[in-house]
Amino acid sequence: MTDHYTYRITWSAEDAEHVGLCAEFPSLTWLAPTPGEALSGIQQLVADCVADMQSNGETAPQPVADRLYSGKFVVRVPPETHRALAIQAAEQGISMNRLASVRLAKEG
């Protein structure tokens, strides 16, 4: 199951090494001189952590990749922002939902 987790490797200028990260375990990191070593290190660290959790009867986080998403979520914004978005959507002849979806897709 740990191979379904979301891993990322980035460079740390402060440490002058590559950093292995796991989205489902944000407190864990692994430093290494190469990206491959950083990935191997964080994967092993996560596997050890999951094994430890299981031996203690704890439930490990579900991998992001294995979760089901409805495509809906609620965002609260200030009334002024809501009004401005409603005006922009009306001027473009699209729904506010479509406007928000397009804008969020550009951010991704």
C-alpha distances in whole Angstrom, upper triangle without the diagonal:
4,5,6,8,11,13,17,19,23,26,28,32,32,30,31,27,24,22,18,17,13,14,12,14,17,19,17,19,19,23,24,27,25,22,20,20,19,16,15,16,14,11,12,14,10,9,12,12,9,11,14,13,12,15,17,16,15,12,10,10,9,8,12,11,10,13,16,19,23,24,27,27,30,32,35,37,41,43,45,42,41,45,45,42,44,47,45,43,46,48,45,46,42,40,39,35,36,37,34,32,33,34,30,29,31,30,26
4,5,6,9,10,14,16,20,23,24,28,28,26,27,24,21,18,14,13,10,12,10,11,14,16,14,15,16,19,20,23,21,19,17,17,16,13,12,13,11,7,9,10,7,6,10,10,8,10,13,13,12,15,17,17,15,13,10,10,9,8,11,11,11,14,18,20,24,25,27,27,30,31,34,36,40,43,44,41,41,44,44,41,43,46,44,43,46,47,45,46,42,40,39,35,36,37,34,31,33,33,29,28,30,28,25
4,6,8,9,13,15,19,22,24,27,28,26,27,23,20,18,14,13,11,13,12,13,16,18,16,16,16,19,20,22,20,17,15,16,15,11,11,13,11,8,10,12,10,9,13,13,12,13,16,16,16,19,21,21,19,16,13,13,12,9,11,10,11,14,18,20,24,25,27,27,31,32,35,37,40,43,44,41,41,44,44,41,43,45,43,42,45,46,44,44,41,39,38,35,35,36,33,30,32,32,28,27,29,27,24
4,7,9,13,16,19,23,25,28,29,28,28,25,21,19,15,14,11,11,10,13,15,18,16,17,18,21,22,24,22,19,17,18,17,13,14,16,13,10,13,14,11,11,15,15,13,15,18,17,17,20,22,21,18,16,12,11,9,6,8,7,7,11,14,16,20,21,23,24,27,28,31,34,37,40,41,38,38,41,40,37,39,42,40,38,42,43,40,41,37,36,34,31,31,32,30,27,28,29,25,24,26,25,21
4,6,10,13,16,20,21,25,26,25,25,22,19,16,12,10,7,7,7,9,12,14,13,14,15,18,19,22,20,17,16,17,15,12,13,14,11,9,12,12,9,10,14,13,11,14,16,15,16,19,20,20,17,14,11,9,8,5,7,7,9,11,14,16,20,21,23,23,26,26,29,31,35,38,39,36,36,39,39,36,38,41,39,37,41,42,40,40,37,35,33,30,31,31,28,26,28,27,24,23,25,23,19
4,7,10,13,17,19,22,23,22,23,20,16,14,11,8,6,6,7,9,11,14,12,13,14,17,18,21,19,15,15,16,14,11,13,14,11,10,13,13,11,13,16,15,14,17,19,18,19,23,23,23,20,17,14,11,11,7,7,7,10,12,15,16,20,20,22,21,24,25,28,29,33,36,37,33,33,37,36,33,36,38,36,35,38,39,37,38,35,33,31,28,28,29,26,24,25,24,21,20,22,19,16
4,7,10,14,16,19,20,19,20,16,13,10,7,6,5,6,9,10,10,13,11,10,11,13,15,17,15,12,12,13,10,7,10,11,8,8,12,12,10,12,15,15,15,18,19,19,21,23,24,24,22,19,16,14,14,10,11,11,14,16,19,20,23,23,25,24,27,27,30,31,35,38,38,35,35,39,38,35,38,40,38,37,41,41,39,40,37,36,34,31,31,31,28,26,27,26,23,22,23,20,17
4,7,10,13,16,18,17,17,14,10,8,6,5,6,8,11,12,11,13,12,10,11,12,13,15,13,10,11,12,9,8,11,12,9,10,14,14,13,15,18,17,18,21,22,22,24,26,27,28,25,23,19,17,17,14,13,14,17,18,21,22,25,24,26,25,27,27,30,31,34,37,37,34,35,38,36,34,37,39,36,36,40,40,38,39,36,35,33,31,30,30,27,26,26,25,22,21,21,19,16
4,7,10,13,15,14,13,10,7,6,5,6,9,11,14,14,13,15,12,10,9,10,10,11,10,6,9,10,7,7,10,11,9,11,14,14,14,17,19,19,20,23,24,24,26,28,29,30,27,25,22,20,20,17,17,17,21,22,25,25,29,28,29,29,31,30,32,33,36,39,39,36,37,40,38,36,39,41,38,38,42,42,40,42,39,38,36,34,33,33,30,28,28,27,24,23,23,21,18
4,7,10,12,11,11,9,6,5,7,8,11,13,16,16,14,15,14,11,10,10,11,11,10,8,11,12,9,10,14,13,12,14,17,17,17,20,22,21,23,25,26,26,29,31,31,32,29,28,24,22,23,20,19,20,23,25,27,27,30,29,30,29,31,30,32,32,35,38,38,34,36,39,37,35,39,40,37,38,41,41,39,41,39,38,36,34,33,32,30,28,28,26,24,23,22,20,18
4,6,9,9,7,6,4,6,9,11,14,16,19,18,16,17,15,12,11,9,10,10,10,8,12,13,10,12,15,15,14,17,19,18,19,22,24,23,25,28,28,29,31,33,34,35,32,31,27,26,26,24,23,24,27,28,31,31,34,32,34,32,34,32,34,34,37,40,39,36,38,41,39,37,41,42,39,40,44,43,41,44,41,41,38,37,36,35,32,31,31,29,26,26,25,22,21
4,5,5,6,6,6,6,10,12,15,17,20,18,16,16,15,11,11,9,10,10,12,11,15,14,11,14,17,15,15,18,20,19,20,23,24,23,26,28,28,29,31,33,33,35,32,31,27,26,27,25,24,26,29,30,33,32,35,34,35,33,34,33,34,34,36,40,39,36,39,41,39,38,42,43,40,41,45,45,43,45,43,42,39,38,38,36,33,33,32,30,28,28,27,24,23
4,6,5,7,9,10,14,15,19,21,24,22,19,19,18,15,14,12,12,12,13,14,17,17,15,17,20,19,18,22,23,22,24,27,27,27,29,32,32,32,35,37,37,38,35,35,31,30,31,29,28,29,33,33,36,35,38,37,38,36,37,35,36,36,37,41,40,37,40,42,40,39,43,44,41,42,46,45,44,47,44,44,41,40,39,38,35,35,34,32,30,30,28,25,25
4,6,8,10,11,14,16,19,21,24,21,19,18,17,14,14,11,13,13,15,16,19,18,16,19,21,19,19,22,23,22,23,27,27,26,29,31,30,31,34,35,35,37,34,34,31,29,31,29,29,30,33,34,37,36,39,38,39,36,37,35,36,36,38,41,40,38,40,43,41,40,44,45,43,44,47,47,46,48,46,45,42,41,41,39,37,36,36,33,31,32,30,27,27
4,5,8,9,12,14,18,20,23,20,18,17,16,12,11,8,10,10,13,14,17,15,13,16,18,16,16,20,21,19,21,24,24,24,26,28,28,29,32,33,33,35,33,32,29,28,30,28,28,30,33,33,36,36,40,38,39,37,38,37,38,38,40,44,43,40,43,46,44,43,46,47,45,46,50,49,48,50,48,47,44,43,43,41,38,38,38,35,33,33,32,29,28
4,7,9,13,16,19,22,24,22,20,20,18,14,13,9,9,8,11,12,15,14,13,16,18,16,17,20,21,20,23,25,25,26,28,30,30,31,34,35,36,38,35,34,31,30,32,29,29,30,33,35,37,37,41,39,40,39,40,38,40,40,42,45,44,42,44,47,45,43,47,48,45,46,50,50,48,50,48,47,45,43,43,41,39,38,38,35,33,33,32,29,28
4,6,10,13,17,19,22,20,18,18,16,12,10,6,6,5,7,9,12,10,9,12,14,13,14,17,18,17,19,22,22,23,25,27,27,28,31,32,33,35,32,32,28,27,29,26,26,27,30,32,35,35,38,37,39,37,39,37,39,39,41,45,45,42,44,47,44,43,46,48,45,46,50,49,47,50,47,46,44,42,42,41,38,37,37,35,32,32,31,28,26
4,7,10,13,16,19,17,16,16,14,10,8,6,5,6,6,6,9,8,6,9,12,11,11,14,16,15,17,19,20,21,23,25,25,27,29,30,31,33,30,29,26,24,26,23,23,24,27,28,31,32,35,34,35,34,36,35,37,37,40,43,43,40,41,44,42,41,44,46,43,43,47,47,45,47,44,44,41,39,39,38,35,34,34,32,29,29,28,25,23
4,6,10,13,15,14,12,12,10,6,5,5,7,9,9,8,10,9,6,8,11,9,9,12,14,13,14,17,18,18,20,22,22,23,26,27,28,29,27,26,22,21,22,20,20,21,24,25,29,29,32,31,33,31,33,32,34,35,37,41,41,38,39,42,41,39,42,44,41,42,45,46,44,46,43,42,39,37,37,36,33,32,32,30,28,27,27,24,22
4,7,10,13,11,11,11,8,5,5,6,8,11,10,8,9,9,5,5,8,7,5,8,11,10,11,13,15,15,16,19,20,20,23,24,25,26,24,23,19,18,19,17,17,18,21,22,26,26,30,29,31,30,32,31,33,34,37,40,41,38,39,42,41,39,42,44,41,41,45,45,43,45,42,41,38,36,36,35,32,31,31,30,27,26,27,24,21
4,7,9,8,7,9,7,5,7,9,12,14,14,11,12,12,8,8,11,10,6,9,12,10,10,13,15,13,15,18,19,18,21,23,23,24,21,20,16,15,16,14,14,16,18,19,23,23,27,26,27,26,28,27,30,31,34,37,38,35,36,39,38,36,39,41,39,38,42,43,41,42,39,38,35,33,33,33,30,28,29,27,24,24,25,22,19
4,6,5,6,8,7,7,10,13,15,18,17,14,14,14,11,9,12,11,7,8,11,10,8,11,13,12,12,16,17,16,18,21,21,22,18,17,13,11,12,10,10,12,15,16,19,20,24,23,25,24,26,26,28,30,33,36,37,34,35,38,37,35,38,40,38,37,41,42,40,41,38,36,34,31,32,32,28,27,28,27,23,23,24,21,19
4,5,5,9,9,10,13,16,18,21,20,17,18,18,15,13,15,15,11,12,15,13,11,14,16,14,14,18,18,17,19,22,22,22,19,16,13,10,11,9,8,11,13,13,16,17,20,20,21,20,22,22,24,26,29,33,33,30,31,35,34,31,34,37,35,34,38,39,37,38,34,33,30,28,28,28,25,23,25,24,20,20,22,19,16
4,6,9,9,12,14,18,20,23,22,19,20,20,17,15,16,16,12,12,14,12,9,12,14,12,11,15,16,14,16,19,19,18,15,12,9,6,8,7,7,10,12,12,15,16,20,20,21,20,22,23,25,27,30,34,35,32,32,36,35,33,35,38,36,35,39,41,38,39,36,34,32,29,30,30,27,25,27,26,22,23,24,21,19
4,6,6,9,12,15,18,21,21,19,19,18,15,14,15,14,10,11,13,10,8,11,12,9,10,14,14,12,15,18,17,17,14,13,9,8,10,10,11,14,15,15,19,20,23,24,24,23,25,25,27,29,32,35,37,34,34,38,37,35,38,41,39,38,42,43,41,42,39,37,34,32,33,33,29,28,30,29,25,25,27,24,21
4,6,8,11,14,17,21,21,18,19,19,15,15,17,15,11,13,15,12,11,14,15,12,14,17,17,16,18,21,20,21,17,16,13,11,13,13,13,16,18,17,21,21,24,24,24,22,24,23,25,27,30,33,34,31,32,36,35,33,36,39,37,37,40,41,40,41,38,36,33,31,32,31,28,27,29,27,23,24,25,22,20
4,7,10,13,17,20,21,19,20,19,15,15,17,14,11,14,15,11,11,14,14,11,13,17,15,15,18,20,19,20,17,16,14,13,16,15,16,19,21,21,24,24,28,28,28,26,27,26,28,29,32,36,37,34,35,39,38,36,39,42,40,40,44,45,43,45,41,39,37,34,35,35,31,31,32,30,27,28,29,25,23
4,7,10,14,17,18,16,17,15,12,12,13,11,8,10,11,8,8,11,11,9,12,15,14,14,17,19,19,20,17,17,14,13,16,15,16,19,20,21,24,25,29,29,30,28,29,29,31,32,35,39,39,37,38,41,41,39,42,44,42,42,46,47,45,46,43,41,39,36,37,37,33,32,33,32,28,29,29,26,24
4,7,10,14,14,13,14,12,9,10,11,9,6,10,11,8,9,13,13,12,15,17,17,17,20,22,22,23,21,20,17,16,18,17,18,20,22,23,26,27,31,30,31,30,31,30,32,34,36,40,40,37,39,42,41,39,42,44,42,42,46,47,45,47,43,42,39,37,38,37,34,33,33,32,28,29,29,26,24
4,7,10,11,10,11,9,6,8,9,6,5,9,10,8,10,13,13,13,16,18,18,19,21,23,23,25,23,22,19,19,21,19,20,21,24,25,29,29,33,33,34,33,34,34,36,37,40,43,43,40,42,45,44,42,45,47,45,45,49,49,47,49,46,45,42,40,40,39,36,35,36,34,31,31,31,28,26
4,7,9,9,11,8,6,9,10,8,8,12,13,11,14,16,16,17,19,21,21,23,25,26,27,29,27,26,23,22,24,22,23,24,27,28,32,32,36,35,37,35,37,36,38,38,41,44,45,42,43,47,45,43,47,48,46,46,50,50,48,50,47,46,44,42,41,41,38,37,37,35,32,32,32,29,27
4,6,7,8,6,5,9,9,8,10,13,13,13,15,17,18,19,21,23,23,25,27,28,29,31,29,29,25,25,26,24,25,25,28,30,33,34,38,37,39,37,39,38,40,41,44,47,47,44,46,49,47,45,49,50,48,48,52,52,50,52,49,48,46,43,43,42,40,38,38,37,34,33,33,30,28
4,7,9,7,7,11,12,11,13,16,16,16,19,21,21,22,25,26,27,29,31,32,33,35,33,32,29,28,29,27,27,28,31,33,36,36,40,39,41,40,42,40,43,43,45,49,49,45,47,50,48,47,50,51,49,49,53,52,50,52,50,49,47,45,44,43,41,39,39,38,35,34,33,31,29
4,5,5,6,9,10,11,12,14,15,16,18,20,21,22,24,26,27,28,30,32,33,35,33,32,28,27,28,25,26,26,28,31,34,34,38,37,39,38,40,39,42,42,45,48,48,45,46,49,47,45,49,50,47,47,51,51,48,50,48,47,45,43,42,42,39,37,37,36,33,32,31,29,27
4,5,5,6,9,10,11,12,14,15,17,18,20,21,22,24,26,27,28,30,32,33,31,29,25,24,25,22,22,22,25,27,30,31,34,33,35,35,37,36,39,39,42,45,45,42,43,46,44,42,45,47,44,44,48,48,45,47,44,44,42,39,39,38,36,34,34,32,30,28,28,26,24
4,5,5,6,8,10,11,12,14,15,16,18,20,21,23,24,26,27,29,30,32,30,28,25,24,24,21,22,21,24,27,30,31,34,34,36,36,38,38,41,42,44,48,48,44,45,49,47,44,47,49,46,46,50,50,47,49,46,45,44,41,40,40,38,35,35,35,32,30,30,28,25
4,5,5,6,9,10,10,12,14,15,16,18,20,21,22,24,26,27,28,30,28,27,24,24,24,22,23,23,25,28,31,32,36,36,38,37,39,39,41,42,45,49,49,45,47,50,48,46,49,51,48,48,52,52,49,51,48,47,45,43,42,42,40,38,38,37,34,33,33,30,28
4,6,5,6,9,10,10,12,14,15,16,18,20,21,22,24,26,27,28,26,25,22,21,22,20,20,21,23,26,29,30,33,33,35,34,36,35,38,39,42,45,45,42,43,47,45,43,46,48,45,45,49,49,47,48,45,44,42,40,40,39,36,35,35,34,31,30,30,27,25
4,5,5,6,9,10,11,12,14,15,16,18,20,21,22,24,26,27,25,23,20,19,19,17,18,18,20,22,26,27,31,30,32,32,34,34,37,38,41,44,44,41,42,45,44,42,45,47,44,43,47,48,45,47,43,43,41,38,38,38,35,33,33,32,29,28,28,26,23
4,6,5,6,9,10,11,12,14,15,16,18,20,21,22,24,26,24,23,19,20,20,18,19,19,21,24,27,29,33,33,35,34,37,37,40,41,44,47,48,44,45,49,47,45,48,50,47,47,50,51,48,50,47,46,44,41,41,41,38,36,36,36,32,31,32,30,27
4,5,5,6,9,10,11,12,14,15,16,18,20,21,23,24,23,22,19,19,20,18,20,21,22,25,28,30,33,34,35,34,37,37,39,40,43,47,47,44,45,49,47,45,48,50,48,47,51,52,49,51,48,46,44,42,42,42,39,37,37,36,33,32,33,30,28
4,5,5,6,8,10,10,12,14,15,16,18,20,21,22,20,19,16,16,17,15,17,17,19,21,25,26,30,30,32,31,33,33,35,37,40,43,44,41,42,45,44,42,45,47,45,44,48,49,46,48,44,43,41,38,38,38,35,33,34,33,30,29,30,27,25
4,5,5,6,9,10,11,12,14,15,16,18,20,21,19,18,14,14,15,13,15,16,17,20,23,25,29,29,31,31,33,33,36,38,41,44,45,42,42,46,45,42,45,48,45,44,48,49,47,48,44,43,41,38,38,39,36,33,34,34,30,29,31,28,25
4,5,5,6,9,10,10,12,14,15,16,18,20,18,18,15,16,17,16,18,19,20,22,26,28,32,32,34,34,36,36,39,41,44,47,48,45,46,49,48,46,49,51,49,48,52,53,50,51,48,46,44,42,42,42,39,37,38,37,34,33,34,32,29
4,5,5,6,9,10,11,12,14,15,17,18,17,16,13,14,16,15,18,19,20,22,26,28,31,32,33,32,35,35,37,39,42,45,46,43,44,48,47,44,47,50,48,47,51,52,50,51,47,46,43,41,41,41,38,36,38,37,33,33,34,31,28
4,5,5,6,8,10,10,12,14,15,16,14,13,10,11,13,12,14,16,17,18,22,24,28,29,30,29,31,32,34,36,39,43,44,41,41,45,44,42,44,47,45,44,48,49,47,48,45,43,41,38,38,39,35,34,35,34,31,30,32,29,26
4,5,5,6,9,10,11,12,14,15,14,13,10,12,13,13,16,17,17,19,23,25,29,30,32,31,34,34,37,39,42,46,47,44,44,48,47,45,47,50,48,47,50,52,49,50,47,45,43,40,40,41,38,36,37,37,33,33,34,32,29
4,6,5,6,9,10,11,12,14,13,14,11,14,16,16,19,20,20,22,26,28,32,33,34,33,36,36,39,41,44,47,49,46,46,50,49,47,49,52,50,49,53,54,52,53,50,48,45,43,43,44,40,39,40,39,36,36,37,34,32
4,5,5,6,9,10,11,12,11,11,9,11,14,14,17,19,19,20,24,26,30,31,32,31,33,33,35,38,41,44,45,43,43,47,47,44,47,50,48,47,51,52,50,51,47,45,43,40,41,42,38,37,38,37,34,34,35,33,30
4,5,5,6,9,10,10,9,8,6,9,11,12,15,17,16,18,21,24,27,29,30,29,32,33,35,37,41,44,45,42,43,46,46,44,46,49,47,46,50,51,49,50,46,44,42,39,40,41,37,35,37,37,33,33,35,32,29
4,5,5,6,9,10,10,10,9,12,14,15,19,20,19,21,24,27,30,32,33,33,35,36,39,41,44,47,49,46,46,50,50,47,50,53,51,50,53,55,53,53,50,47,45,42,43,44,41,39,41,40,37,37,39,36,33
4,5,5,6,9,8,10,10,13,16,17,20,22,21,23,26,29,32,34,35,33,35,36,38,41,44,47,49,46,46,50,50,48,50,53,52,51,54,56,54,54,51,49,46,43,45,45,42,40,42,41,38,38,40,37,34
4,6,5,6,5,7,6,10,13,15,18,20,19,20,23,26,29,31,31,30,32,33,35,38,41,44,46,43,44,47,47,45,47,50,49,48,51,53,51,52,48,46,43,40,42,43,39,38,40,39,35,36,38,35,33
4,5,5,5,6,7,11,13,15,19,20,19,20,23,26,29,31,32,31,34,35,37,40,43,46,48,45,45,49,49,47,49,52,51,49,53,54,52,53,49,47,45,41,43,44,40,39,41,41,37,37,39,37,34
4,6,7,10,11,15,17,19,22,24,22,24,27,30,33,35,36,35,37,38,40,43,46,49,51,49,49,52,53,50,52,55,54,53,56,58,56,56,53,50,48,45,47,48,44,42,45,44,40,41,43,40,37
4,6,9,11,14,17,19,23,25,23,24,27,29,32,35,35,34,36,37,39,41,44,47,49,47,47,51,51,49,51,54,53,52,55,57,55,56,52,49,47,44,46,47,43,42,44,44,40,41,43,40,37
4,7,9,13,15,18,21,23,21,22,25,27,30,32,33,32,34,35,37,40,43,46,48,46,45,49,50,47,49,53,52,50,53,56,54,54,50,47,45,42,44,45,42,40,43,42,39,39,42,39,37
4,6,10,12,15,18,20,19,19,22,24,27,29,30,28,30,32,33,36,39,42,45,42,42,46,46,44,46,49,48,47,50,52,50,51,47,44,42,39,41,42,38,37,40,39,35,36,38,35,33
4,7,9,12,15,17,15,15,18,21,23,26,26,25,27,29,31,34,37,40,42,40,39,43,44,41,43,46,45,44,47,49,47,47,44,41,39,36,37,39,35,34,36,36,32,33,35,33,30
4,6,9,12,14,13,13,17,19,23,24,25,24,27,28,30,33,36,39,41,38,38,42,42,40,42,45,43,42,45,47,45,46,42,40,37,34,36,37,33,32,34,34,30,30,32,30,27
4,6,9,11,11,11,14,16,19,21,22,21,23,24,27,30,33,36,38,35,35,38,38,36,38,41,40,38,42,43,42,42,38,36,34,31,32,33,29,28,30,30,26,26,29,26,24
4,6,8,7,7,11,13,16,18,20,19,22,24,26,29,33,35,37,34,34,38,38,35,37,40,38,37,40,42,40,40,36,34,32,29,30,31,28,26,28,28,25,25,27,25,22
4,5,5,7,10,13,16,18,19,19,22,24,27,29,33,35,37,34,33,37,37,34,36,39,37,35,39,41,38,39,35,33,31,28,29,30,27,24,26,26,23,22,25,23,20
4,5,5,9,10,14,14,16,16,19,20,24,26,30,32,34,30,30,34,33,30,32,35,33,32,35,37,34,35,31,29,27,24,25,26,23,21,23,23,19,19,21,19,16
4,6,8,10,14,14,17,18,21,23,26,28,32,34,36,32,32,35,35,31,33,36,34,32,36,37,34,35,31,29,28,25,25,26,24,21,23,23,20,19,21,20,16
4,7,10,13,15,17,18,22,24,27,30,33,36,37,34,33,37,36,33,35,38,36,34,37,39,36,36,33,31,29,26,26,28,25,23,25,26,22,21,24,23,20
4,6,10,12,14,15,18,20,24,26,30,32,34,31,30,33,34,30,32,35,33,31,34,36,34,34,30,28,27,23,24,26,23,20,23,24,20,20,23,22,19
4,7,9,11,13,17,19,23,26,29,31,33,30,28,32,32,29,30,33,31,29,32,34,32,31,28,25,24,21,22,24,21,19,21,23,19,19,22,22,19
4,6,8,10,13,16,19,22,26,28,29,26,25,28,28,25,26,29,28,25,28,31,28,28,24,22,21,17,18,20,17,15,18,19,16,16,20,19,16
4,5,8,12,15,18,21,25,26,28,25,23,26,27,23,24,27,26,23,26,28,26,25,22,19,18,15,16,19,16,14,17,19,16,16,20,20,18
4,7,10,13,17,19,23,24,25,22,20,23,24,20,21,24,22,20,23,25,23,22,18,16,15,11,13,15,13,10,14,15,12,13,16,16,15
4,7,10,13,16,20,21,23,20,18,21,21,18,19,22,21,19,21,24,22,22,18,15,14,10,12,14,12,10,14,15,13,14,17,17,16
4,7,10,13,17,18,20,17,16,19,20,17,18,21,21,19,22,24,23,23,19,16,14,11,14,15,11,11,15,15,12,14,17,16,16
4,7,10,13,15,17,15,13,16,18,15,16,19,19,18,20,23,22,22,19,15,13,11,14,14,11,12,16,15,13,16,19,17,18
4,6,10,12,14,11,10,14,15,13,14,18,17,16,19,22,21,22,19,16,12,11,14,14,10,12,15,13,12,15,17,15,17
4,7,9,12,10,9,13,14,13,14,17,18,17,20,22,22,23,20,17,13,13,16,15,12,15,18,16,15,18,20,18,19
4,6,8,6,6,10,11,10,12,15,15,16,18,20,20,21,19,17,13,14,16,15,12,15,17,15,14,18,19,17,20
4,5,5,6,9,10,11,12,15,16,17,19,20,21,23,21,19,15,16,19,17,15,18,20,17,18,21,22,20,23
4,5,5,6,9,10,10,12,14,15,16,18,20,21,20,17,14,16,19,17,15,19,21,18,19,23,23,22,25
4,5,5,6,9,10,11,12,14,15,17,18,20,19,17,14,17,19,16,15,19,20,18,19,22,22,21,24
4,5,5,6,9,10,11,12,14,15,16,18,17,15,12,14,16,13,12,16,16,14,15,19,18,18,21
4,6,5,6,9,10,11,12,14,15,16,15,13,9,12,14,12,11,14,16,14,15,19,19,19,21
4,5,5,6,9,10,11,12,14,15,15,13,10,14,15,13,13,17,18,16,18,21,21,21,24
4,5,5,6,9,10,11,12,14,14,13,10,14,15,11,12,16,16,14,16,19,19,19,22
4,5,5,6,8,10,11,12,11,10,7,10,11,8,8,12,12,11,13,16,16,16,19
4,6,5,6,9,10,10,10,8,6,10,11,9,10,14,14,14,16,18,19,20,22
4,5,5,6,9,10,10,10,9,13,13,11,13,16,16,15,18,20,20,21,24
4,5,5,6,9,9,9,8,12,11,8,10,13,12,12,15,17,16,18,21
4,5,5,6,5,6,5,9,8,6,9,11,11,11,14,16,16,18,20
4,5,5,6,7,8,11,11,10,13,15,15,15,18,20,20,22,24
4,6,8,10,11,14,13,11,14,16,15,15,19,20,20,22,24
4,6,9,10,12,10,9,12,14,12,13,17,17,17,20,22
4,7,10,12,10,10,13,14,14,15,18,19,19,22,24
4,7,8,6,7,10,11,11,13,15,16,17,19,21
4,5,5,6,9,10,11,12,14,15,17,19,20
4,5,5,6,8,10,11,12,14,16,17,18
4,5,5,6,9,10,11,12,14,16,17
4,5,5,6,9,10,10,12,14,15
4,5,5,6,9,10,11,13,15
4,5,5,6,8,10,11,12
4,5,5,6,9,10,11
4,6,5,6,9,10
4,5,5,7,9
4,5,5,6
4,5,5
4,6
4
